[in-house]
Amino acid sequence: MTFGIWQIVLIVLVVVLVFGAGKIPRVMGDFAKGIKSFKAGMKDGETGEPAQSSASEKPAESAEGDAKAINAETAAVDTGSAKKDEAAKG
């Protein structure tokens, strides 16, 4: 199955409507960074030396921070619900 010009135009129109014209360059930039990171990883895998890219370390740190924030929110909710249960019983 081949895509004609009208199918491609329709797909582009739907993407612009869903994401908005402002987000598309940002998404494509993130996509390009991912490809560059992948290529650097493949190149480092051939030489056996680790990559010295600070970009690959930042998402891991962000993920750890997000996990800690989620755990803190969950603990706060659990503490709040426990206090409500005690107040209802007492």
C-alpha positions as CSV (number, residue, x, y, z in Angstrom):
1,M,0.0,0.0,0.0
2,T,1.4,3.3,-1.0
3,F,0.5,6.7,0.4
4,G,-0.7,9.3,-1.9
5,I,-0.3,13.0,-1.5
6,W,-3.7,13.4,0.0
7,Q,-3.1,10.8,2.7
8,I,0.1,12.4,3.7
9,V,-1.5,15.9,3.8
10,L,-4.3,14.4,6.0
11,I,-1.8,12.8,8.4
12,V,0.2,16.1,8.7
13,L,-3.0,18.0,9.3
14,V,-4.1,15.6,12.1
15,V,-0.7,15.8,13.7
16,V,-0.8,19.6,13.7
17,L,-4.3,19.6,15.2
18,V,-3.4,17.1,17.9
19,F,0.0,18.5,18.9
20,G,-0.3,22.1,17.9
21,A,2.2,23.9,15.7
22,G,4.3,25.1,18.7
23,K,5.0,21.6,20.1
24,I,6.1,19.9,16.9
25,P,9.6,21.5,16.7
26,R,10.2,20.7,20.4
27,V,9.1,17.0,19.8
28,M,11.3,16.7,16.7
29,G,14.2,18.2,18.7
30,D,13.8,15.7,21.4
31,F,13.6,13.0,18.8
32,A,16.8,14.2,17.2
33,K,18.5,14.2,20.6
34,G,17.4,10.6,21.1
35,I,18.8,9.6,17.8
36,K,22.1,11.3,18.5
37,S,22.3,9.6,21.9
38,F,21.6,6.2,20.3
39,K,24.3,6.7,17.7
40,A,26.8,7.8,20.4
41,G,25.9,4.7,22.4
42,M,26.4,2.5,19.4
43,K,29.8,4.1,18.6
44,D,30.9,3.7,22.2
45,G,29.7,0.1,22.2
46,E,32.1,-0.6,19.3
47,T,35.1,1.0,21.0
48,G,34.4,-0.4,24.5
49,E,34.7,3.1,26.1
50,P,31.8,4.6,28.0
51,A,30.2,7.7,26.7
52,Q,30.9,11.0,28.4
53,S,27.6,12.6,27.7
54,S,25.9,14.6,30.4
55,A,22.6,14.4,28.4
56,S,22.3,10.6,29.1
57,E,22.8,11.2,32.9
58,K,20.2,13.9,33.3
59,P,17.1,11.8,32.5
60,A,18.2,9.2,35.0
61,E,18.5,11.8,37.7
62,S,15.2,13.3,36.7
63,A,13.6,9.8,36.9
64,E,15.0,9.3,40.4
65,G,13.7,12.7,41.5
66,D,10.3,11.9,40.0
67,A,10.2,8.6,41.8
68,K,11.1,10.2,45.1
69,A,8.4,12.9,44.6
70,I,5.8,10.2,43.9
71,N,6.8,8.2,46.9
72,A,6.6,11.4,49.1
73,E,3.1,12.2,47.7
74,T,2.0,8.6,48.3
75,A,3.3,8.6,51.9
76,A,1.5,11.9,52.5
77,V,-1.7,10.6,51.2
78,D,-1.3,7.4,53.3
79,T,-0.6,9.5,56.4
80,G,-3.6,11.7,55.8
81,S,-6.0,8.8,55.2
82,A,-4.7,7.1,58.4
83,K,-5.4,10.2,60.4
84,K,-8.9,10.4,59.0
85,D,-9.5,6.8,59.9
86,E,-8.3,7.4,63.5
87,A,-10.5,10.5,63.8
88,A,-13.5,8.6,62.5
89,K,-12.9,5.7,65.0
90,G,-12.0,7.9,67.9
